[in-house]
Amino acid sequence: MHGFVTTTNGQGRFRFAVTPPTYPRQWLVIEPDRFLDSRTRWFGEGTGTGEAAIRRGERDLGDMRLARTGAISGLVLDDQGQPLPDVELETGPDRSTTYSRGARSGPDGRYEIPHARLGTYAVTAKKEGWLSATRESVTVEVERVTSRVVLILGVAPSIEGRITGPSGAPISDARVSGSPQSGDAPHTLTVTLDGYVTWRREQALARSALMLAAPPHRHFGPCFRSHSFTSRSASALATP
């Protein structure tokens, strides 16, 4: 079924007549107009739906009722007021939870999120290399477009550095992670080696250079971490 497309007729019915799929899982994606809910229906092994895989022969899936929805449209800009293309937009009750309803901004920074659930929630914009932004309290009404939802993204700080042992020799395979991705909370930088957290520091967004000593490592003893933070915007990670 993957790769085959059809449309419903005047009675809302559809029919696929294709080669039986060999992949153990199949999915059916339903995409009506923007004011009706989109839906994905899964079949086969490992989907958790309990629906058998598509096989030879006729199979009527019955009626699939779609709920009425609304839509959200707006514009994504950078902090200089210029349109920002290819930004991923998601809806959800907060920045960390989504409803699987989203879109991407076009070359002019404009976007439209169809099939948006009715209610009041948040719209979050994300793009690699940029600080994410969230617009709270966006209300979606039935068969209406909530327009002029503007989000502004700032350039994310660019962070680089070097991890060394007490002799100054570089340490390979150390995992370096940072959080959160948003720009309105303290950031934590963590260094993990051999499964052990060897260094962690929470920073405020302000200046642009940091050098700190880490706690002793079980193999290397006292380790010093020299970090260079370079920011392409006015703010970067820094010591408190």
N, C-alpha and C positions, 0 to 999 in steps of 0.2 A: 504493500500500500504506500510505502514511503516513496515520494516522487510522483504520485498520481494525484491529479486535481480535477474536481468536477464542481458543479454548482447545483443548487436545489431548483426544482421546477416550481410552477405556480402553486402546487399543493404542498410545498416544503419538502418533497421527497428527493432522494438522491440514490444512485446505484453505481458501484464500482464493478467492473468486469475486467479483472487483471490476473496476471500470473500469480499463483499462491506464493506468499512471502516465505523465504527460508530463514529469516532472522527470527529468533525466539520471541521477540517483543515487537509489537506493532502499536501505532498510535494514530488516532484520527483527530485532526485539528479542525475545529469549526470556527469560522471567522465571518460573522454577519456584519451588518452595518455598525457604525460606531455607537449606536444607542441600544444595542443588545449585547448581552454578555458573550464573550468568547469562551471556548471550552476545548479541553483536550481530553480524549477518552483513550485509556490504555488497555491493551490486551496482551495476554501471554505470560511467560515466566518472569518472576522477579518484579512484577509491577505493583503487587499488593492490592490489586483491585478484585481478584477472584474471577476475572473474565477470561475465558479460554482464548487461545491464540486463533487468529483467522486461518481457516482451512478451506479445502475444496468444498464446493456446494453453496447453496443459498443460505444466507443468514440475515434475518431482519433484526436490526438493532432497536426497533420500536421508536416511540416518540422521545425526543430529547428536547425538553422545554428550557428555553433560554430566558433569563431574567432581563428586565429593562434596566438600562444604565444611562450614564451621562458621559461627558468627555471633558478633558482639561486641555487648554492651549495656552501658550505663552512664549517667552523669549529667554534665552540664556546669554548672559553677557560676561565679559571679563571685567576686572576691576578698573579698566580704563574706559569702559563703556562700549567696547567693540563686541560684535556678535561672536559667539563661541560655537563652532560646529562640532558634531559627533560627540555630544555629551549624552550620557545615559541617564534617563529620568525614570524614577520609580515612585510608586504610591504605596502608602502604608500608614499604620497608626503612629509610627515614629521612625526615626532615621535607621533603626536596626532591624525593622520588620517590614516586609513588603507583601503586597497582594498579588504579585505576578502580573501586574498591569504596568506597562511602561512604554517608552518610546526613545528615540534619539533625535537630537536637534539637527536640523539641516544646515546647509552652507551659510544661510542667513541667520542662524541661531534660533530659528523658530521651531516649535514642536507642537504636536498634538497627541495626547494620550487618549485613545478610544476605549470603549468598553469599561470605563471607570465606574467602580462601585458607588452606589448612592451613600451619602453621608459626609462627614467632616473629618479630614485626616491630613497627612503631610505629603508633600512632594519633595523628593530628594534628587539632586543633580550630582553626578560623579563623572570625573574624567581623569585619566592617568596624568600625573604631573600637576594636578590642580587640587586645591582644598575643596572638599565637598561642601555643598550648601543645601539647606532645608528650608522650605516655606511651610510654616505651620498653618493650621486652621483653614484649609482649602475646602470649600463646600461644593459638593457635586449634587445636582438635582436631576430628576428624571428627564431624559431627552433634551437636555440643555448643555451647551458648552460653557464651562467656567473659563473665561478668557483673561488675558493680561496677567497671568501668573509668571512673574519675572524672577529669575534667580541669578545671582552674581557670584562668580567663582574667582577666588584669588589664586595666584601662582603658589604652589606648594614649595616649602623650603627644600633645597637639594642637600642631602646629607651624605658625606663620605668620610672615611677614616681608615685606620690601620690597627689591627690587633696584634700585639707582640707579647713575648715572654719576658722574663726578667733580664735576659741577655740582649734584648732588642731584636731577637730573631722573629720573623713573622710567624704567626700561627695560622695554619690552614684548617679548613673544615669547621670553623667556628660559625655558628648560626647567629646572625644579627637580625633582630626584629624590632619593629616600632609600632606604637599604637597611641591614640586612635587615629583614624583617617580624617576626621573632621578637624576644622580649624578653630573650634571654640572651647577646647578642653586641654588640660596639661598633657604633654606627650611623654611616653615612657619608651626608653631605648634599652633593649635587653640583649646581652651576649651570652650564648649557651655553648659549652664545649663538652663533648662526650656525655651529653644528656644532663649536665649540671649547669645551673644558672650561675655564672661566675661574676656577673656584674649587671646591675640594674640601676637606672637613675631616672627620676621624673624631672622634666624640665618645663620651664615656662617659655612661651614664645616672646623673644625680645631681641637678644644680641646674636653674635655669630661665631663664637669660638669657645672651645671647651677642652680642658685636659684634666683627667681625674685618675686617681689610683683605684684599682679594683681590689676586692678581698683576695686572700691567698687562694690559689688553685691547688687541687689535690696533687697534681703532678709538677706544676711549674713554680709553686711557691707564690710570693707576692708578685702580681702582674700589674703593669701599668698600661692603661689604654690611652692612647693619644688620638683624639677625635678632631677632625676639621669639619666644620659645618659651613657650607656655602649656600647662601640664599639668593634666589632670583627675585625675591620680593623684599619688602621693607622689614620683614620679620623672619627670625630663624630660631632654632633651639639654642638655649644658653643656660648658664648657671643661674640659680635663683639670686 
